[in-house]
Amino acid sequence: MADEVVVEYCAVNVAANPHPDGVYLALLQKASESEVKYWGDHYAKISSPVERENGFYQGRLVTWTAINRDEPPVDTQLLEEVDWDDLDLDIPANLGFNGRIFFYSFRNRDHTMFVETKNEFGKRVSAKQVEKILFRLFSPEVQGPDAPLVEVTLIPDEDTLNRILALDRLKRLEIHLVRPNADDLDVEDILAELDAQHAKSMEKVLVAIPGNEGLQPDERTTVEAKVAEFNGYVVGNGYDADGELVHLSTKAHPRIFKRFLGEFGSALGAALLVAKESVVRRQRDEDPI
C-alpha cells in the first residue's frame, strides 16, 4: 500500500560562480543533453527541468547499465564465451539495461537539488553516486569551457560537523573548502580571500600539540568549517568523552530525508514537497534563526 511505501532523498548543494539570474536553469538544461559514466558500465542522465511552481523545477534521474560490445557474452550454464555473431539479437544503440528512474527537485532560491535515493519501487541509488553523477553533469566537459564554475557538495547529516567540533580531544581537523555561492551566509571574506589569490579551493589542516589537550578552533576556523560543510567537506579525528578514538567526515554522513508516499499521493508530489519544506541551510535574505 502507498501509505506504507517509504521514499528517500538526499540533498546536494549546486553552487555556480558567477551566478547570474537563470544560470541554474541553464545548467540543468545543458546537463540534460549528455549522459555520463559514473561507475564501471553504469551510466546516468537527467531529463530537462520542468517548472512545477515558482522557483521549483523537477525532472528524472535515470541510471542504467550499458552493454560492452567489446566483451563477449557468456553462457551461464556452460560457463563458456559466446560469439556475438551467433546470437540473434538486434539491440538498439539507445537501449540501456537494469534501468532505474528517480525523481529530482531543484530549489532555485538556495540552489539545492533533492534527489530520490530510494524510489517507490524500492530501487536505490546511493547519495554518493548521486553526488558523482551531478559532479560530472555540471563539469566543464559537459557544460563547456565558457560555463560558470560549478561546485557540487552532498549536504551532510545536520549534526556531523557539531560532533566533530565537540570532540572532547580534537587531535586533527581537516577543512577542504571550495568556492561557495555569494548568496550564502558568512562567505564574503572567504570569497575575497580566494579571489585575491585566484584560488578555486582551500585546504586547512590543524594538528594538536602532543598532550591531553585537543584543538581549540577559533572563530575564523569555525566559520570556514561551517562554510565547508556545504561547500566541500570537514574531517575530524580525536577522542570522545569515553576516551574512544573517533573519525568523522561530513562526506561520510549524507543527510537523508524519508517520507511515506501515502502522505503526498504520488512520488512526483512527494519530491516536490520535500524540496518545498526541507531546511538545509540559511541564506542571506532569510531571517536569523
Phi, psi and omega in degrees: 000147183298328181298337184260354181279126178255126174251150184231152183221148166250167179235138183232129174276121178248104187248117180257140176223117357286173183224069176293165179306135177086359186294322185288322175297319178296320179295317179296318180297316179296319180298327182289351183268359183226153170251152181228148173270128183241348178190117179055237177263021181264132182237163179211156178204150174250155175274166178299142180288141177240127180284118180269317175219169183303115178085003179237123183241147181226157177190195181239144168253122183243132176241151180200168175253134179262147175275129178268107182289347178278350178250137183285147169289166178231149171276114187285349176267316179276346183055048180228152175290150178237137179282134178305324183293341179274354181260136178270069184233136174233092185264118179301148183295335183265015183259123174253162183240162181054041184290145176222140184238130181229142177274146171235153173229134179246125179259110190291328188297328177233022175045049179249134180248123178258125185233134174300132171251345171220117184270182184293345179262006179083005178280147187233151163224136185285155178300321178296324177293321176300314179301316181294319179299312182292324176304318182283325180291331180261011181283161177301332180297328179265315186282336181102155186293340182265000181284159176299153173291129182240128175252137182241123181229125174289122184288126187278168172306141193293342181252005183296312180296319178300321178295323178296309184290340182264004178304139183301319174225096179277111186266331182212132179230122179245128178238119174248113187242125175254168187300121177277168173281137185294346179281345180282161182286153168062032184241357186301309182297322182292315178297319179297320179295318178293316181298318183298333182251010181054043185257140176273328184209172181218138175246137176223126180233124176245133179237129183289150174292153180301147180130187185275344180279140177262184178295151174233083183303133179277183185297320181297313180296321180296319177297316179300320179294320180292324176290318180292338178304324180249358180219070184127228177195163179228137179234136177228138174237137178177201184235140177275186184295338179270002180082012179275136177290132185232135172236120182231141177220135177295336179290334187271353185229074180292148176282129181242128178258128181244137179220145171279127184300326182298340179291337190241344176092327179208157180294324179293319178295322178297317180296324179290315183292327175299318179292326182284327190258338189280134177257122180243331177190169181262150176248170184296329184268008180261154178289146176301145179276000000 
